[in-house]
Amino acid sequence: MGNLIAKVNMYYKNTHKSRKVISVTVNGTTFTGDPTRTTLGNTLRSYSYLSFVRHKAGVPKRSMKFLCAGDDVKIVYETMYET
């Protein structure tokens, strides 16, 4: 079971009284906006991995471009590096 992220109680209110309708507990491990585990972190990680592989393959930076958004990546390269 993950860490407690939120506990929400929902109430029904009318003019005379209010009563609890539902209680929800959310468990998880990643908070929204966590810089290393959400879109920003995934984008930086994807770019870093691809840059490392490009470097190890000996492909010049000017010959290959990465378009990263989270873990989605588009690679644009010169056809001379196509296998």
C-alpha positions as CSV (number, residue, x, y, z in Angstrom):
1,M,0.0,0.0,0.0
2,G,1.3,3.5,-0.9
3,N,1.6,6.6,1.1
4,L,-1.5,8.5,2.1
5,I,-2.0,11.3,-0.4
6,A,-5.4,12.7,0.5
7,K,-8.5,12.0,2.5
8,V,-11.7,13.7,1.4
9,N,-15.0,13.9,3.2
10,M,-18.0,15.0,1.1
11,Y,-21.0,16.5,2.9
12,Y,-24.6,17.1,1.7
13,K,-25.8,20.4,3.1
14,N,-29.3,21.8,3.2
15,T,-30.7,24.7,5.1
16,H,-31.2,22.7,8.3
17,K,-28.3,20.3,8.7
18,S,-25.4,18.7,6.9
19,R,-24.5,15.0,6.8
20,K,-21.5,13.1,5.6
21,V,-22.2,11.4,2.3
22,I,-18.9,9.7,1.4
23,S,-15.4,9.5,2.7
24,V,-12.6,8.7,0.2
25,T,-8.9,8.0,0.9
26,V,-6.4,8.1,-1.9
27,N,-3.2,6.1,-1.5
28,G,-0.2,6.6,-3.8
29,T,3.4,7.4,-4.1
30,T,3.6,10.4,-6.5
31,F,2.3,13.8,-5.8
32,T,1.1,16.0,-8.7
33,G,3.8,18.4,-9.6
34,D,6.6,16.2,-8.2
35,P,9.5,17.4,-10.4
36,T,11.3,14.1,-10.7
37,R,8.4,11.7,-11.1
38,T,6.0,13.6,-13.4
39,T,6.1,15.1,-16.9
40,L,9.1,17.3,-16.2
41,G,11.1,14.5,-14.7
42,N,10.2,12.1,-17.4
43,T,11.1,14.6,-20.1
44,L,14.5,15.3,-18.6
45,R,15.1,11.5,-18.1
46,S,14.1,10.6,-21.7
47,Y,16.3,13.4,-23.1
48,S,19.3,12.3,-21.0
49,Y,18.9,8.6,-21.9
50,L,18.7,9.4,-25.6
51,S,21.6,11.9,-25.5
52,F,23.7,9.2,-23.8
53,V,22.8,6.6,-26.5
54,R,23.5,9.1,-29.3
55,H,26.9,9.9,-27.8
56,K,27.8,6.2,-27.4
57,A,26.7,5.6,-31.0
58,G,29.0,8.3,-32.2
59,V,26.3,10.4,-33.9
60,P,27.0,14.1,-33.9
61,K,24.5,16.4,-32.0
62,R,23.8,18.4,-35.1
63,S,22.7,15.2,-36.9
64,M,20.0,14.1,-34.5
65,K,17.2,16.0,-32.6
66,F,14.9,14.8,-29.9
67,L,11.4,16.2,-29.3
68,C,10.4,15.0,-25.8
69,A,7.2,15.4,-23.8
70,G,7.2,13.2,-20.7
71,D,8.0,9.6,-21.9
72,D,6.8,10.4,-25.4
73,V,9.8,11.0,-27.8
74,K,10.1,11.8,-31.5
75,I,13.6,11.4,-32.9
76,V,14.6,13.3,-36.1
77,Y,17.9,12.2,-37.7
78,E,19.8,12.3,-40.9
79,T,19.2,9.2,-43.1
80,M,23.0,8.4,-43.2
81,Y,22.6,7.2,-39.5
82,E,19.7,4.9,-40.3
83,T,20.4,1.2,-39.7
